[in-house]
Amino acid sequence: MQSEKFDDKIRIGTRGSALALAQAHETRARLAAATGRSPDDFEIVVIKTTGDRILDRPLSEVGGKGLFTKEIEEALLDGSIDLAVHSSKDMPTVLPDGLVISAFLPREDVRDAFLSRSAKSLADLPAGAKVGTSSLRRRAMVRRLRPDLEVVEFRGNLQTRLKKLDDGVADATLLANAGLRRLGLEAEIASLIETEDFLPAVGQGAICIETRADDAATLALVGLIHHADTAAALTLERAFLRVLDGSCRTPIAGLARVVDGVLHFDGLILRPDGSEAHAIRREGPVAEAEAIGAEAGEVLKALGGPDFFTVG
């Protein structure tokens, strides 16, 4: 980069969990490789978010997705950092004024992983077994597939959840395979669940970079590592979620893929208890990603009706 702005270190904001740091380090390595600069020229700045502080109750009760981004976005807006690295599925569909998602890294495996010390798959669990998860999507999908299982709250970072599994808090849990792979924890996986049976969360497996909209130098910098197919898929998925007002309070799943230049999308909404679900499938040109996602969201919104996500 030729800009004088980057005579000093480039500051990368991130949460402090092991997974968030792995994602920030991957971003730093890609930026260093793309620019020919030393990784030491990129400073990783750890920022504690509200979501990291609240560990005693479900996030759906206290605000949902924005809890993992608010403080990081404030640091972007006040100039304390130059760019922020996020898990795409943590990102609200509406960003603060002045901020944009400016790049996506190539997407990892999108599947959910099944972890258990006593069973190889969800189907192998005995009736009454406990499945621990903090995700309303996973709760609803487990209840839909196995209404005889008990679903219990299961918060914390990956290491905390693995310890809870060892301690018998639950008989099994479900985690994103992408996160386990990024941390080298594939050995913990009992089996992977195919997307045909268990559609992932919108954005699952994708790292995104957020910057100030008017920061031309940083926009040019992150453009060097931007992955266009992931961006197209996420543009569709986020438009779908935005129409459905998706948050941590709503069981919604969606996955877009680019195959031979064409977008293919599967979307799903579920009642929180898993008793009812509506699915949709769409395909179309990459240039129409946002329109395809929004239309799919409108169709499912109409099918579900105004009270679809209400428990009871």
N, C-alpha and C positions, 0 to 999 in steps of 0.2 A: 504494500500500500504506500502511495506517495504522500498521503495527507499528513500535514504537520501534527494533526491531532494525535496521531499514533506514534509520535516520538517517544511517548511514555507507555507504560503498560496498558494493555486493553483489559478492562475489568469485566469478568463474567460472573453474574449473580446466580446463585442457586440455593436451594434448600440444603440442609446439612446431613440428610440421611445417606446411608451408604449407596443406595441406588441413585439418588440425585447427584451425588458426587461422581459416581461412575459415568453418568450422562454428561456432566460438565467436563470431565476429563476427556471423554470421547470427542466432544465438541472442540475442546482446546487442541487435541491432537490433529483433528481434521483441519482446523484453521492454521496451525503451524505448518502442516504439510502443504496446504494450498498457497501459503504466502512465502514459504521458505524461511520463516522466522523461527526463533527458538521457542519451545513451549514456555520457557520462563518469561517470555514477553507477554504472556496472557495470565493475568492474576485471577484466581478463583476466589470469589467473595461469598462467604456463607451467610445467609440471612435466615433467621428463624421466623417462621410464619405462624399465624394464629392456629392453623391446622396442626402444626407440630406441637403446639402447647396443649391442645385439648385432647386428652387421651382417655377420659373417663365416660364419654358418651358418644353415640353415633353422630357423625358429622351432619347427617340429614336433619338433625334436630337443631343445629346451630348455624346453618348457613350454606352448607354444600361446597361446591367447587372453589369459589373465590377465596376460601380460607387458606388455600395453599399458594396463592399468588399475590395477595393484597400487598404485603410488605415488600415483596420483590418489585412489584410494579411501582410502588412509591419510591423505591431507590432508583429505578430507571428514570422516573419523572423528575427527581431532584438532582440527577446527574451523578449520583454516587457510584453507579455502574454504567457500563456502555451497552451491555446486552444481557439478556436473561435466558437461561436454559430451563425448559419445563418438560414434564411428561404431558403430551398433548391431551390425554384424557382428563387432566386436572384443570384444563383451561376453560373458563367461562366462554360462552358463545359471543358475548358482548364485552369488548375491551374498553378500558378507560380512554377518554379522549387523548389523542397524542401518541398512542401506542399501537403497534401493529405486530402481527406475527409475520416475520420477514423471511424465514427460512425453515425448512424441514430437513432432517437427516434421513437417509434411507431407512425405511421401516424394518423393524425386526419381526420375528414370528409373532403373529397376532393371537395365537391360540391361548386358551386358559389351560393351566396345568392342575392336575389333581394330585394332592399330597396327602399321604396317610401312612401311619406306622402299622396298619393292620389290614388294609385293603388295596387292591390294585386299581380299582375304578369306582366311580359313583355307583354303578350297578352292583358291585360286590358288597357294598355296605349293608349290614343287617338292618331290618326295620327298627326304628327308634334310635339309630346311631346319630351322633351330633356332628353337624357340619358347621364349621366356624367361618364366618365371612362378615365384612363390614359393608359390602356392596349390595345395594338393593337389587341391582340387576341379577347378580349371582343368587341372592336369596330367592327371588321370584322364579328363576330358571330351575334351581334345585327343587323348589316346591312343585313346580310344574312337572318335572321329570320323576321326582320321588316324594310324593306328598306324605309318605310314611316316615320320612326323616325329620329330625328336629334341627332347626337352623338357629344358631346362637351368634351373638355379637362377637367380633374377633378383630380388634384394632391393634395398631402398632406397626412398626417397620417389619421388613422381611425376617430379620433375626428374631425379633420379639414373637412373631407369629410361629416361627419354627419351634421356639422354646415352649410356647403354649401347646403346640402339638405334642411335644415330648412329655409335657406335664399332664397330658390327658384332659385339657380343657375342652378339646373337641377330638372326634375320631378322624376327622379329615378337614382339609381346607382347600380352597381354590385360589390360585394366584396367577398373575400374568406370566406366561413363559418368557416373555421378553425381559422382564426384570430379573428373573432367575438366571437367565443366560448372561445378562450383563454383569452379574455378580459371581459368575462361575459356580452357580449352585444347582446345575442340572441334575446332579446325583440325588438331590432331594425329591425329584419328581417320580411319582408312582406311574403316572400315565399322562398323555396329552389328550385333550378333548377336541375333536374336530369341530370346525366352525359350523358344519351342517347341523350338529347336535347342540352346540352351545355358542351362539353368536357373541362376539366380543363387544366390549364397550367401544363407543365412538372414540377414535384416537388411540386405541390400545396399541402399544408397540412402537409408537412414533414419538421422536424427540422433536420439539419445536423451539425456535429461537424468537424471542420478542425484543423489539428495539423501539426507540423513539421514531415516529414517522418522519420527522424533519432532520434526522441525523444521516445525511447522505453518505458520509464516510463509512459508518458502521453498516448501513444498508448494502453498500458495495462490497464490504468485507465479507459479510455472511452470505452474500450472493454467490461467492466462490464455492461454497459447500452445499448449496441448495439442491434438493432432489425433487425434480419436477413431478414425477409420477406420484410420489408421496403427497406432495402439495395438492395435486388434483384430487386424490382420494380423500384427503382431509377436508378440502374445500366442500366437497359433496357431503361428507359425514357431518360437518359442523353446521351446514345449512339445514340439513335434516333435523339435527338436534335443536337448532335455534327455533324452528317452527313449532316444535313440540315443547318448547320451554324446558329443555332437558337440564337437570341438575342432579345432585346427589340424592334428591328426594323422589326421583322418578326412574322406574325400571325400563330403560331403553337400551337397545343394542343396535349396532349398525356397522357394516363393513363394506368399503368400496375398494375395488382393485382395478388397476389398469392392465388390460390384456390386449396386446397387439394394437395399442393406441385407442382402445375402447374402454370406457368405464363400465364396470359391472357392480351393482349395489344390492345388498340384502339388508333390510331393516326390520325391526321387531319392537313392538311395545307389549308389555305384560302388566296385568294387575299385580299389585304387591304380593298377594297371596298365591300367585301363579295359576289362579283358576281360569283365566281367560287370556288369550294372546291374539294379536293381529300381526301378520307378516306381509312384507311387500318386496318385490324384486323389480329392478329397473336397470336399463343400460342405455348408453348414449355417448356422444362425443365428449372428449376431455374439455373442450371449450365451454360446454354447457354444464359443468360440474355443479355449480351453485344452483342453477335452475332445476336440475334433476333432483338434488337433495331436498330442496324446498317443496317441490311437487310431491315427492314421496312422503314428506312429513305432513303435508296438508291432507293427503289421502288417509293416512293412519289416524290423524287427529279427528277426522270426520267419522271414521269407523269406530273409534273408541268412545267418542262423545265426551262431554264436559267433565264427567265425574269418573273417568276411567281409572285414574291413578289413586282414587280415594280408597283407603282401606275400609273393608266392611261391606 
